[in-house]
């Protein structure tokens, strides 16, 4: 799981979808997602939990917009 590992990458807010500083990302692990550096593959529009880092169903993603991110 990429979340919590040190190294390259950026943090993105699950609430606003914007990039946030590393300090904010580490301070708010339940509402931010750590994105790994480098080329990433397409997930086909899936939702991912900001808390666990796991993929969740579309229904759960739509019900919980503050703790999930929609990957395109």
Secondary structure as the mmCIF struct_conf table of DSSP 4:
data_model
#
loop_
_struct_conf.conf_type_id
_struct_conf.id
_struct_conf.beg_label_comp_id
_struct_conf.beg_label_asym_id
_struct_conf.beg_label_seq_id
_struct_conf.end_label_comp_id
_struct_conf.end_label_asym_id
_struct_conf.end_label_seq_id
TURN_TY1_P TURN_TY1_P1 UNK A 3 UNK A 4
BEND BEND1 UNK A 7 UNK A 8
STRN STRN1 UNK A 10 UNK A 13
TURN_TY1_P TURN_TY1_P2 UNK A 14 UNK A 16
STRN STRN2 UNK A 19 UNK A 20
HELX_RH_AL_P HELX_RH_AL_P1 UNK A 22 UNK A 27
TURN_TY1_P TURN_TY1_P3 UNK A 29 UNK A 30
BEND BEND2 UNK A 31 UNK A 31
STRN STRN3 UNK A 32 UNK A 35
HELX_LH_PP_P HELX_LH_PP_P1 UNK A 36 UNK A 36
BEND BEND3 UNK A 37 UNK A 38
BEND BEND4 UNK A 44 UNK A 45
STRN STRN4 UNK A 47 UNK A 49
TURN_TY1_P TURN_TY1_P4 UNK A 50 UNK A 52
STRN STRN5 UNK A 55 UNK A 56
HELX_RH_AL_P HELX_RH_AL_P2 UNK A 58 UNK A 63
TURN_TY1_P TURN_TY1_P5 UNK A 65 UNK A 66
BEND BEND5 UNK A 67 UNK A 67
STRN STRN6 UNK A 68 UNK A 70
#
